[in-house]
């Protein structure tokens, strides 16, 4: 039963995100994007670790947010994000947004915006 509930939560989050991404895809910079729901269980600490840059740290270990949750204190302007804020979102969403080692901040911001707004 728990596995079925988890699958339903994941499906509901993915469906909700499809709608949000559809709306976000029509928003032009500098207008804020809406946050997506968390759709991947667990945290992304293992994804974020290799992407850390100088002076950036993993957030303190905490229980992973539930599928369907929205990130706390979300900033809808990905062009203003710092490396630390992006790392925090990677940990929250358990998704690296296509970011790879060596991506500079501008590239990371662009990949985050794309993840939030491209179907």
C-alpha positions as CSV (number, residue, x, y, z in Angstrom):
1,X,0.0,0.0,0.0
2,X,2.8,2.4,0.8
3,X,4.5,1.8,-2.5
4,X,1.2,2.4,-4.3
5,X,0.7,5.7,-2.4
6,X,4.3,6.7,-3.3
7,X,3.6,6.0,-7.0
8,X,0.4,8.0,-6.8
9,X,2.2,10.9,-5.2
10,X,4.9,10.8,-7.9
11,X,2.3,10.7,-10.7
12,X,0.4,13.6,-9.2
13,X,3.6,15.7,-8.8
14,X,4.6,14.9,-12.4
15,X,1.1,15.9,-13.7
16,X,1.2,19.1,-11.7
17,X,4.7,19.9,-12.9
18,X,3.6,19.4,-16.5
19,X,1.0,22.2,-16.0
20,X,3.5,24.4,-14.2
21,X,6.2,23.9,-16.9
22,X,3.6,24.7,-19.5
23,X,2.8,28.0,-17.8
24,X,6.5,28.7,-17.1
25,X,7.4,28.2,-20.8
26,X,5.4,31.3,-21.6
27,X,7.0,33.5,-19.0
28,X,9.7,35.9,-20.3
29,X,12.7,37.0,-18.3
30,X,12.6,38.8,-15.9
31,X,9.2,37.7,-14.8
32,X,9.3,35.0,-12.1
33,X,8.8,31.4,-12.7
34,X,6.6,29.2,-10.6
35,X,8.3,26.4,-8.6
36,X,7.9,22.8,-9.6
37,X,6.8,20.1,-7.1
38,X,9.3,17.7,-5.9
39,X,8.8,14.5,-8.0
40,X,11.8,12.4,-7.2
41,X,11.9,10.7,-3.7
42,X,15.0,11.2,-1.6
43,X,17.5,14.0,-1.6
44,X,20.2,15.0,-4.1
45,X,23.2,15.2,-1.8
46,X,25.0,12.6,-3.9
47,X,24.2,14.6,-7.1
48,X,25.2,17.9,-5.5
49,X,28.5,16.8,-4.0
50,X,30.6,16.7,-7.2
51,X,29.1,20.1,-8.3
52,X,30.3,22.0,-5.3
53,X,32.5,25.0,-6.1
54,X,34.9,26.9,-3.8
55,X,33.1,28.2,-0.7
56,X,29.9,26.3,-1.5
57,X,28.7,23.5,0.9
58,X,26.0,21.0,1.0
59,X,23.1,22.1,3.2
60,X,22.9,20.5,6.6
61,X,21.6,16.9,6.4
62,X,17.8,16.8,7.0
63,X,15.0,14.5,6.2
64,X,14.2,14.7,2.4
65,X,11.1,16.6,1.5
66,X,8.1,14.6,0.5
67,X,7.2,14.1,-3.1
68,X,4.7,16.9,-4.0
69,X,6.4,19.5,-1.8
70,X,7.5,22.9,-3.0
71,X,10.9,24.3,-2.1
72,X,10.9,26.7,0.9
73,X,11.6,30.3,0.2
74,X,11.5,29.8,-3.6
75,X,13.0,32.6,-5.7
76,X,11.3,32.6,-9.2
77,X,14.2,34.3,-10.9
78,X,16.8,31.7,-11.8
79,X,19.1,34.4,-13.2
80,X,19.7,35.6,-9.7
81,X,20.6,32.3,-8.1
82,X,24.0,31.8,-6.5
83,X,25.9,28.5,-6.7
84,X,24.8,27.8,-3.1
85,X,21.1,28.3,-3.9
86,X,21.4,26.0,-6.9
87,X,23.1,23.3,-4.8
88,X,20.3,23.7,-2.2
89,X,17.7,23.1,-5.0
90,X,19.6,20.1,-6.3
91,X,19.5,18.6,-2.8
92,X,15.8,19.4,-2.5
93,X,14.6,18.1,-5.8
94,X,17.1,15.2,-6.1
95,X,17.8,16.4,-9.6
96,X,20.9,18.1,-11.0
97,X,19.0,19.9,-13.8
98,X,21.5,18.8,-16.4
99,X,24.3,20.6,-14.6
100,X,27.7,19.0,-14.9
101,X,31.1,19.5,-13.3
102,X,32.7,22.6,-14.8
103,X,29.5,24.5,-15.6
104,X,29.9,28.1,-14.7
105,X,27.3,30.0,-12.8
106,X,25.6,31.4,-15.9
107,X,25.3,28.0,-17.5
108,X,23.9,26.5,-14.2
109,X,21.3,29.3,-14.1
110,X,20.3,28.7,-17.7
111,X,20.0,24.9,-17.1
112,X,17.9,25.5,-14.0
113,X,15.6,27.9,-15.9
114,X,15.3,25.4,-18.8
115,X,14.5,22.6,-16.4
116,X,11.7,24.7,-15.0
117,X,10.2,25.8,-18.3
118,X,10.9,23.4,-21.1
119,X,8.6,20.5,-21.8
